[in-house]
Amino acid sequence: MEQSYEESPYRPRITEPARRYRERMSGGAEPFGASLERTDPEFMERYCNFAFDEVIERTGGSGRLDDRTRFMAILATLLGCQGVAEFRETLPAALNMGVSAVEAKEIVYQAVDYLGMGRARSFFDVVNEVLASRGVELPLPSQATTEPTEESRLAGGTDRQVAIFGEHMRDFPDSGPADRRHINRWLAANCFGDYYTRRGLDDAQREMITFCYLAAQGGVEPQLVAHVGANLHVGNDRDFLIAVVSACLPYIGYPRSLNALRCIDDAVAARNASEA
């Protein structure tokens, strides 16, 4: 029989800041990550002290990321890297740290545009299970602001593209080669018209989570650079994005984090050059 957390024969030397942060994440329940702590105590000693002390102090102590923002970024990052098991354990902590049920749902909904339903489907099940276990009545109230018609979705989506990327996006749906122009219209009507127009998250939050999806999945650096530019346009500056990468590094590792930092620098350089 598996021992309880309290009965574990080896207790890792968790720093006091890490211990307190894990207690806040757990909301009074068993400490976050306790199951791994029983089986892999030496690993969890190092991981917890890094992820919940060093990383928090570096990206939270300056006030750049509050807990709610941090966990919104982490949830989006776990979607991007397909971390279903870690998402299942992290979502209750995110809710304890201020992320609302609506925000959690919106993070999963928007992920479909950047990951596809094939990779997002399992996360719908996790969110529904966790919310139901906490007594949240499903479905949640509607957050839609566009009508389910192409005209409404296209108009709303184009407005959001312009607000996020700039006025040059106004004619984007009708641009490009004729044989793939429908993709541009889908980007406006579906990606932006169906999701970015929804309530629950504002433009800056939506661009932050998009940045996290892309940084975590890797191999989409051109799109990541473009969305760094969009983040800058809506007020998420270079320091903020570096704080987001730093907060999410324990979940995606160093290679993708370093690639994301390079994309930030490339986008900032391009923006500076265009303004010179």
MIDREN-725469 format. One record per residue (C-alpha): residue in three letters; chain; x, y, z. Coordinates in nm, 4 decimals, padded with zeros to 6 digits. Example, Ala and Ser with C-alpha at 12.3 -4.5 7.8 and 13.67 -1.06 7.14 Angstrom:
  rest  kette        px        py        pz
   ala      A   01.2300  -00.4500   00.7800
   ser      A   01.3670  -00.1060   00.7140
This chain:
  rest  kette        px        py        pz
   met      A   00.0000   00.0000   00.0000
   glu      A   00.1279   00.3458  -00.0907
   gln      A   00.2314   00.5492   00.2088
   ser      A   00.0663   00.8793   00.2834
   tyr      A   00.2634   01.1995   00.2375
   glu      A   00.3025   01.2317   00.6158
   glu      A   00.4356   00.8734   00.6456
   ser      A   00.7060   00.9124   00.3801
   pro      A   01.0405   00.7857   00.5210
   tyr      A   01.2409   01.0553   00.3387
   arg      A   01.1384   01.4187   00.3409
   pro      A   01.3191   01.6375   00.0884
   arg      A   01.4807   01.9537   00.2138
   ile      A   01.2355   02.2003   00.0668
   thr      A   01.3208   02.5661   00.1194
   glu      A   01.0799   02.7732   00.3240
   pro      A   00.9717   02.9948   00.0274
   ala      A   00.9067   02.6836  -00.1856
   arg      A   00.7128   02.5187   00.0973
   arg      A   00.4917   02.8237   00.1458
   tyr      A   00.4264   02.8608  -00.2267
   arg      A   00.3287   02.4946  -00.2606
   glu      A   00.0913   02.5323   00.0321
   arg      A  -00.0777   02.8243  -00.1425
   met      A  -00.1028   02.6210  -00.4620
   ser      A  -00.2615   02.3264  -00.2800
   gly      A  -00.5180   02.5367  -00.0965
   gly      A  -00.4806   02.3352   00.2221
   ala      A  -00.4807   01.9936   00.0543
   glu      A  -00.1837   01.7596   00.0135
   pro      A   00.1201   01.9606  -00.1045
   phe      A   00.1488   02.0082  -00.4798
   gly      A   00.3562   01.7252  -00.6282
   ala      A   00.3342   01.5068  -00.3172
   ser      A   00.2894   01.1837  -00.5151
   leu      A   00.6221   01.2327  -00.6925
   glu      A   00.7810   01.3420  -00.3673
   arg      A   00.7062   00.9976  -00.2227
   thr      A   00.8619   00.8077  -00.5135
   asp      A   01.1312   01.0521  -00.6295
   pro      A   01.2268   01.2583  -00.3248
   glu      A   01.5734   01.3619  -00.4409
   phe      A   01.4419   01.4845  -00.7733
   met      A   01.1537   01.6725  -00.6135
   glu      A   01.3886   01.8372  -00.3658
   arg      A   01.5786   02.0018  -00.6500
   tyr      A   01.2743   02.0604  -00.8730
   cys      A   01.0567   02.2210  -00.6053
   asn      A   01.3340   02.4439  -00.4778
   phe      A   01.4008   02.5608  -00.8324
   ala      A   01.0439   02.5901  -00.9680
   phe      A   00.8753   02.7219  -00.6549
   asp      A   01.1524   02.9289  -00.4983
   glu      A   01.4202   03.0431  -00.7445
   val      A   01.1859   03.0871  -01.0415
   ile      A   00.9163   03.2558  -00.8333
   glu      A   01.1624   03.4955  -00.6736
   arg      A   01.3162   03.5885  -01.0078
   thr      A   00.9937   03.6426  -01.2014
   gly      A   00.7603   03.7369  -00.9172
   gly      A   00.9683   03.9334  -00.6748
   ser      A   00.9993   04.2248  -00.9167
   gly      A   00.6218   04.2418  -00.9494
   arg      A   00.6290   04.1572  -01.3198
   leu      A   00.3988   03.8562  -01.2856
   asp      A   00.1202   03.8165  -01.0355
   asp      A   00.0095   03.4638  -00.9442
   arg      A  -00.2982   03.4684  -01.1682
   thr      A  -00.0996   03.5789  -01.4725
   arg      A   00.1744   03.3256  -01.3983
   phe      A  -00.0715   03.0377  -01.3883
   met      A  -00.2567   03.1489  -01.6991
   ala      A   00.0786   03.1371  -01.8784
   ile      A   00.1633   02.7974  -01.7298
   leu      A  -00.1709   02.6459  -01.8343
   ala      A  -00.1215   02.7725  -02.1913
   thr      A   00.2346   02.6412  -02.1903
   leu      A   00.1226   02.2957  -02.0788
   leu      A  -00.1297   02.2913  -02.3624
   gly      A   00.1452   02.3880  -02.6046
   cys      A   00.3825   02.1125  -02.4927
   gln      A   00.1020   01.8550  -02.4537
   gly      A   00.1630   01.8160  -02.0808
   val      A  -00.1744   01.6602  -02.0019
   ala      A  -00.0686   01.4941  -01.6743
   glu      A   00.0954   01.8101  -01.5432
   phe      A  -00.2016   02.0174  -01.6610
   arg      A  -00.4341   01.7920  -01.4623
   glu      A  -00.2302   01.8528  -01.1470
   thr      A  -00.1711   02.2223  -01.2142
   leu      A  -00.5254   02.3319  -01.2973
   pro      A  -00.6548   02.3050  -00.9371
   ala      A  -00.3518   02.5059  -00.8246
   ala      A  -00.4235   02.7668  -01.0929
   leu      A  -00.7825   02.7976  -00.9691
   asn      A  -00.6541   02.8321  -00.6126
   met      A  -00.4175   03.1074  -00.7281
   gly      A  -00.6865   03.3237  -00.8877
   val      A  -00.7507   03.1876  -01.2382
   ser      A  -01.1274   03.1728  -01.2893
   ala      A  -01.3241   02.8868  -01.4419
   val      A  -01.4074   03.1098  -01.7402
   glu      A  -01.0402   03.1978  -01.7929
   ala      A  -00.9371   02.8316  -01.7761
   lys      A  -01.1986   02.7418  -02.0364
   glu      A  -01.0987   03.0307  -02.2641
   ile      A  -00.7336   02.9215  -02.2509
   val      A  -00.8348   02.5750  -02.3739
   tyr      A  -01.0790   02.7070  -02.6357
   gln      A  -00.8242   02.9407  -02.7933
   ala      A  -00.5631   02.6650  -02.8005
   val      A  -00.7623   02.4887  -03.0731
   asp      A  -00.6575   02.7589  -03.3216
   tyr      A  -00.2876   02.7118  -03.2502
   leu      A  -00.2669   02.3406  -03.1685
   gly      A  -00.5668   02.1914  -03.3471
   met      A  -00.8504   01.9952  -03.1897
   gly      A  -00.6440   01.6764  -03.2166
   arg      A  -00.4038   01.8057  -02.9525
   ala      A  -00.6488   02.0119  -02.7483
   arg      A  -00.9261   01.7542  -02.6993
   ser      A  -00.7792   01.5826  -02.3928
   phe      A  -00.7527   01.9172  -02.2138
   phe      A  -01.1276   01.9776  -02.2519
   asp      A  -01.1869   01.6562  -02.0578
   val      A  -00.9424   01.7566  -01.7841
   val      A  -01.0943   02.1019  -01.7378
   asn      A  -01.4466   01.9618  -01.7277
   glu      A  -01.3496   01.6957  -01.4723
   val      A  -01.1686   01.9408  -01.2460
   leu      A  -01.4422   02.2035  -01.2609
   ala      A  -01.7134   01.9447  -01.1955
   ser      A  -01.5194   01.8125  -00.8959
   arg      A  -01.5202   02.1660  -00.7543
   gly      A  -01.8950   02.2044  -00.7947
   val      A  -01.8850   02.4330  -01.0988
   glu      A  -02.2007   02.4019  -01.3057
   leu      A  -02.1364   02.3279  -01.6729
   pro      A  -02.1743   02.4615  -01.9330
   leu      A  -02.0465   02.7994  -01.8216
   pro      A  -02.2323   03.1178  -01.9265
   ser      A  -02.1712   03.2178  -02.2879
   gln      A  -01.8773   03.4495  -02.3552
   ala      A  -01.9487   03.4956  -02.7279
   thr      A  -01.9877   03.8468  -02.8686
   thr      A  -02.0282   03.7608  -03.2386
   glu      A  -02.3203   03.5894  -03.4065
   pro      A  -02.2581   03.2438  -03.5600
   thr      A  -02.2629   03.3852  -03.9126
   glu      A  -01.9653   03.4391  -04.1403
   glu      A  -02.0472   03.8080  -04.1775
   ser      A  -02.0520   03.8740  -03.8014
   arg      A  -01.7494   03.6583  -03.7288
   leu      A  -01.5460   03.8074  -04.0146
   ala      A  -01.6248   04.1649  -03.9155
   gly      A  -01.5504   04.1033  -03.5483
   gly      A  -01.2366   03.9063  -03.6221
   thr      A  -01.0996   04.1671  -03.8603
   asp      A  -01.1523   04.4345  -03.5969
   arg      A  -00.9568   04.2270  -03.3462
   gln      A  -00.6741   04.1636  -03.5958
   val      A  -00.6465   04.5372  -03.6562
   ala      A  -00.6487   04.6123  -03.2837
   ile      A  -00.3787   04.3533  -03.2145
   phe      A  -00.1538   04.3750  -03.5235
   gly      A  -00.2295   04.7123  -03.6770
   glu      A  -00.4340   04.8761  -03.9516
   his      A  -00.2489   04.6849  -04.2247
   met      A  -00.4620   04.3801  -04.1320
   arg      A  -00.7842   04.5508  -04.2435
   asp      A  -00.7727   04.3976  -04.5921
   phe      A  -00.6010   04.0737  -04.4919
   pro      A  -00.9048   03.8450  -04.5444
   asp      A  -00.9153   03.9320  -04.9157
   ser      A  -00.5405   03.9296  -04.9757
   gly      A  -00.3012   03.6683  -05.1121
   pro      A  -00.3245   03.4125  -05.3968
   ala      A  -00.6832   03.3265  -05.4895
   asp      A  -00.6374   02.9538  -05.4310
   arg      A  -00.5602   03.0034  -05.0617
   arg      A  -00.7398   03.3255  -04.9840
   his      A  -01.0000   03.1231  -04.7950
   ile      A  -00.7341   03.0472  -04.5306
   asn      A  -00.6890   03.4193  -04.4679
   arg      A  -01.0646   03.4567  -04.4300
   trp      A  -01.0707   03.1635  -04.1876
   leu      A  -00.7935   03.3263  -03.9842
   ala      A  -01.0039   03.6392  -03.9516
   ala      A  -01.3469   03.4792  -03.9029
   asn      A  -01.2529   03.1641  -03.7139
   cys      A  -00.9287   03.2285  -03.5253
   phe      A  -01.0051   03.5901  -03.4364
   gly      A  -01.3803   03.6152  -03.4919
   asp      A  -01.4732   03.3011  -03.3005
   tyr      A  -01.2195   03.3267  -03.0169
   tyr      A  -01.0446   03.6626  -02.9777
   thr      A  -01.3807   03.8397  -02.9737
   arg      A  -01.4968   03.6418  -02.6710
   arg      A  -01.5249   03.7857  -02.3229
   gly      A  -01.3278   03.6310  -02.0376
   leu      A  -00.9805   03.7398  -02.1505
   asp      A  -00.8646   04.0733  -02.2879
   asp      A  -00.6375   04.1252  -02.5899
   ala      A  -00.3187   04.1379  -02.3818
   gln      A  -00.4044   03.8137  -02.2027
   arg      A  -00.4994   03.6410  -02.5270
   glu      A  -00.1743   03.7412  -02.6925
   met      A   00.0226   03.6264  -02.3885
   ile      A  -00.1329   03.2790  -02.3961
   thr      A  -00.0830   03.2599  -02.7735
   phe      A   00.2842   03.3387  -02.7175
   cys      A   00.2920   03.0513  -02.4658
   tyr      A   00.1244   02.8003  -02.6999
   leu      A   00.3755   02.8783  -02.9725
   ala      A   00.6846   02.8915  -02.7525
   ala      A   00.5952   02.5590  -02.5909
   gln      A   00.5227   02.3625  -02.9077
   gly      A   00.8393   02.4717  -03.0885
   gly      A   00.9072   02.4671  -03.4621
   val      A   00.6841   02.7682  -03.5270
   glu      A   00.9387   03.0459  -03.4840
   pro      A   00.8058   03.2707  -03.7671
   gln      A   00.4617   03.2724  -03.6050
   leu      A   00.6183   03.3210  -03.2620
   val      A   00.8074   03.6297  -03.3828
   ala      A   00.4858   03.7670  -03.5320
   his      A   00.2987   03.7182  -03.2065
   val      A   00.5793   03.8732  -03.0054
   gly      A   00.5161   04.1756  -03.2247
   ala      A   00.1446   04.1528  -03.1459
   asn      A   00.2215   04.1299  -02.7742
   leu      A   00.4322   04.4440  -02.7977
   his      A   00.1480   04.6158  -02.9833
   val      A  -00.1038   04.5436  -02.7036
   gly      A   00.1325   04.6454  -02.4227
   asn      A   00.3123   04.3225  -02.3256
   asp      A   00.6668   04.4570  -02.3382
   arg      A   00.9999   04.2767  -02.3666
   asp      A   01.0545   04.2551  -01.9899
   phe      A   00.7083   04.1081  -01.9404
   leu      A   00.7604   03.8426  -02.2099
   ile      A   01.0986   03.7478  -02.0632
   ala      A   00.9256   03.7059  -01.7256
   val      A   00.6669   03.4792  -01.8916
   val      A   00.9384   03.2633  -02.0490
   ser      A   01.1188   03.2460  -01.7156
   ala      A   00.8022   03.1384  -01.5338
   cys      A   00.7308   02.8656  -01.7883
   leu      A   01.0868   02.7337  -01.8282
   pro      A   01.0437   02.4500  -01.5733
   tyr      A   00.7580   02.3140  -01.7858
   ile      A   00.9181   02.3288  -02.1330
   gly      A   01.2919   02.3118  -02.0622
   tyr      A   01.5820   02.5204  -02.1834
   pro      A   01.5931   02.4701  -02.5644
   arg      A   01.2421   02.6012  -02.6304
   ser      A   01.2834   02.8733  -02.3693
   leu      A   01.6056   02.9930  -02.5344
   asn      A   01.4361   02.9859  -02.8756
   ala      A   01.1529   03.1984  -02.7346
   leu      A   01.4020   03.4515  -02.5989
   arg      A   01.5672   03.4741  -02.9396
   cys      A   01.2286   03.5339  -03.1025
   ile      A   01.1587   03.8116  -02.8519
   asp      A   01.4870   03.9805  -02.9432
   asp      A   01.4201   03.9400  -03.3170
   ala      A   01.0737   04.0942  -03.2881
   val      A   01.1945   04.3822  -03.0723
   ala      A   01.4786   04.4528  -03.3161
   ala      A   01.2355   04.4537  -03.6101
   arg      A   01.0006   04.6886  -03.4242
   asn      A   01.2838   04.9253  -03.3357
   ala      A   01.4054   04.9246  -03.6960
   ser      A   01.0588   05.0065  -03.8276
   glu      A   01.0283   05.2996  -03.5864
   ala      A   01.3754   05.4385  -03.6606
